[in-house]
Amino acid sequence: MSKKPKQKPQHTATLPLVRRLAGNYLRPYIGMVLLASILIAINAGSSAVLAQKLVPLIDEVLSGKNPGYLRTFAIIVFITFVVRGFSGYFSAVLMNNVGQRLVAALQKQLYNHLIKADLAYLHSLPSGQLVSSLVNDVNQVRQGTAEVLTNYGQSALTLIFLVGVMFQQDWLLATISLTVVPFTTLMLSRMTGRLRRVAGRTQAALGTFASLLTQTFQGARHVKAYGMEAYEQARVATIADDLRKLTNKSFRVSSSLIPINEILSGLIFVGVIVYGGLEAAAGHSTAGTLTSFTGAFLLAFEPLKRLSKLQTQLQVSLASAERVFALLDTPPTIVDRPGATELAVASHGIHFQDVRFSYQDGTVALDGVTLDVPAGKTVALVGSSGSGKTTILNLIPRFYDVGGGAVTLGGVDIRDVTLSSLRAAIGLVSQETGLFDDTVRGNIAYGRLAATDEEIEAAAKAAAAHDFILGLPQGYDTRVGENGVKLSGGQRQRIAIARAMLKNAPVLLLDEATSALDSESERLVQDALRRLQQGRTTVVIAHRLSTIVDADRIYVIDGGRVVESGTHDELLALDGAYAHFHALQAGGHGAVAEVDAVAQGQTAAVG
Ligand SMILES: Nc1ncnc2c1ncn2[C@@H]1O[C@H](COP(=O)(O)OP(=O)(O)OP(=O)(O)O)[C@@H](O)[C@H]1O
């Protein structure tokens, strides 16, 4: 039976990656790079000068032929060290600066790209992984770029100059010494491939780690409530151990050259000393030449070691760059069409014409939906769980684009107007309130940062939030915690409503979450919502009977289709699906939220 060859993951070759990094991000700083390169050349040249000046030191001074040369030698050595010091400092500072600029540009570009990416794409990746790419991957690119820019050129040039000195002193010995190069290059190239693969896996594991941490800290309440601490500890321990193993492996791979390099170099060094010593003893060359040669040989060791270490860092950075570029290379599909205009319509009626939509995994969510939301009116969507209500809502601000048919706003296809003007016309209040760890004031003003304190307070008053806000420890300046964790459910809802009030958009999308609130909170939120709806074209996913009774029109959705529509009374008279829901509710807790549960054959009321 033939054995299947082990598939290795494909990687972009080193050169295209380096070219992309350098071409796109280094070009603006070419002047700084050139200046730093000149300094690096001076620095490298001074090492060679040192090695070269050993010849007259040995042959002229130590042999007693020209003792006066000692002073000149001392001055040259001192000046060389001063030049090395300053050129080393300034080139390092310049190159580091360029490296940091490159990375800041990459970080900004990646964030700008991700924040504009399609929602479907963002939802397909764990948020921890995105954070990890922005922090860990970009940081690896930062380290690699700074290191490579600062040390690569310098080490390579120093090596070249020193090899030059070796050839100048004894071309035969130099050639023998260089026999080590093809071996080392071969092993280095074998090592780099392995190293890149391990580095890629390490970065991926870091992403998984970040993702797991984000989820467990965000869901800390549930971890505790379900007693899952030990389970989560075990999961984190597994990833931490995986990371340890991967890092160890990477270290082992990168260090594998050390013994081989040392042994090869040792062999050559012994050969150089023996052959060189015999040549000098036989009078074919001088002691100075031999000392200068071995000096250059030994000095060349340091940049050689640094280059092989840099190779490790370079591969780790390139693995990260590959991951960053993979994110950057996924273009958003929900973008402004060429020639898209600003939304400028007199009325904001919404119309769905035979809209079809499937999610990326193929789930058909909407299967020919036609519905109308007249300008300034409220339309409620009712239906069992998974019937497609949220999907309908998500199509209006173009979180997703329709797969067939069209959605129009004020008679204009929403794909023909700019995304910014479309979204500026829409206010959204949903079950996830979208509160950030900012002050109450900052959260209300999110979406209209230029709002005055008076406007913010007026919005809070209209949302029945002003009084409770004043009762918070620092009033409007109280921080609400991540997802508004320091507030009650009703308070979070009212801040979200105040935010929509302040935005004052003509179209309002509501995904009611009042079913989770107690009756007092619910009344306050309902009142606030009613005020918010006034004069706006509103689409509401209804969970409460009161909303449905008030709605100008109700659409009953089932299996991604509209199965009934009309006013509350009309639908009751129709005695169809809606009347059935209503009857079930009337016997229950009076909330359409229970429709979801009941429709799925559950009898217990939700909330
Ligand atoms: N991101 C997604 N990827 C794949 N399928 C999805 C996604 N979101 C929703 N669906 C599927 O699309 C269908 C419609 O979902 P939708 O969220 O629109 O229903 P809903 O009526 O709002 O339900 P609920 O009242 O429970 O919120 C369901 O079958 C659901 O499983």
Ligand as a Chemical Component Dictionary entry (heavy atoms), coordinates in Angstrom:
data_LIG
# 
_chem_comp.id                   LIG 
_chem_comp.type                 NON-POLYMER 
_chem_comp.pdbx_formal_charge   0 
_chem_comp.three_letter_code    LIG 
# 
loop_
_chem_comp_atom.comp_id 
_chem_comp_atom.atom_id 
_chem_comp_atom.alt_atom_id 
_chem_comp_atom.type_symbol 
_chem_comp_atom.charge 
_chem_comp_atom.model_Cartn_x 
_chem_comp_atom.model_Cartn_y 
_chem_comp_atom.model_Cartn_z 
_chem_comp_atom.pdbx_ordinal 
LIG N1  N1  N 0 -24.900 34.196 10.856 1  
LIG C1  C1  C 0 -25.666 33.179 10.445 2  
LIG N2  N2  N 0 -25.124 32.187 9.734  3  
LIG C2  C2  C 0 -25.863 31.160 9.294  4  
LIG N3  N3  N 0 -27.197 31.042 9.504  5  
LIG C3  C3  C 0 -27.794 32.003 10.208 6  
LIG C4  C4  C 0 -27.072 33.130 10.721 7  
LIG N4  N4  N 0 -27.938 33.922 11.384 8  
LIG C5  C5  C 0 -29.134 33.335 11.278 9  
LIG N5  N5  N 0 -29.071 32.184 10.583 10 
LIG C6  C6  C 0 -30.170 31.269 10.233 11 
LIG O1  O1  O 0 -31.083 32.007 9.422  12 
LIG C7  C7  C 0 -32.420 31.691 9.774  13 
LIG C8  C8  C 0 -33.179 32.979 10.163 14 
LIG O2  O2  O 0 -32.574 33.504 11.329 15 
LIG P1  P1  P 0 -33.050 34.866 12.010 16 
LIG O3  O3  O 0 -32.020 35.237 12.999 17 
LIG O4  O4  O 0 -33.352 35.850 10.939 18 
LIG O5  O5  O 0 -34.393 34.406 12.719 19 
LIG P2  P2  P 0 -35.308 35.214 13.738 20 
LIG O6  O6  O 0 -36.686 35.089 13.208 21 
LIG O7  O7  O 0 -34.799 36.557 13.962 22 
LIG O8  O8  O 0 -35.157 34.332 15.044 23 
LIG P3  P3  P 0 -35.226 34.796 16.605 24 
LIG O9  O9  O 0 -36.596 35.308 16.854 25 
LIG O10 O10 O 0 -34.970 33.523 17.325 26 
LIG O11 O11 O 0 -34.154 35.804 16.789 27 
LIG C9  C9  C 0 -32.324 30.674 10.901 28 
LIG O12 O12 O 0 -32.480 29.405 10.291 29 
LIG C10 C10 C 0 -30.945 30.827 11.450 30 
LIG O13 O13 O 0 -30.464 29.604 11.935 31 
# 
loop_
_chem_comp_bond.comp_id 
_chem_comp_bond.atom_id_1 
_chem_comp_bond.atom_id_2 
_chem_comp_bond.value_order 
_chem_comp_bond.pdbx_ordinal 
LIG N1  C1  SING 1  
LIG C1  N2  SING 2  
LIG C1  C4  DOUB 3  
LIG N2  C2  DOUB 4  
LIG C2  N3  SING 5  
LIG N3  C3  DOUB 6  
LIG C3  C4  SING 7  
LIG C3  N5  SING 8  
LIG C4  N4  SING 9  
LIG N4  C5  DOUB 10 
LIG C5  N5  SING 11 
LIG N5  C6  SING 12 
LIG C6  O1  SING 13 
LIG C6  C10 SING 14 
LIG O1  C7  SING 15 
LIG C7  C8  SING 16 
LIG C7  C9  SING 17 
LIG C8  O2  SING 18 
LIG O2  P1  SING 19 
LIG P1  O3  DOUB 20 
LIG P1  O4  SING 21 
LIG P1  O5  SING 22 
LIG O5  P2  SING 23 
LIG P2  O6  DOUB 24 
LIG P2  O7  SING 25 
LIG P2  O8  SING 26 
LIG O8  P3  SING 27 
LIG P3  O9  DOUB 28 
LIG P3  O10 SING 29 
LIG P3  O11 SING 30 
LIG C9  O12 SING 31 
LIG C9  C10 SING 32 
LIG C10 O13 SING 33 
# 
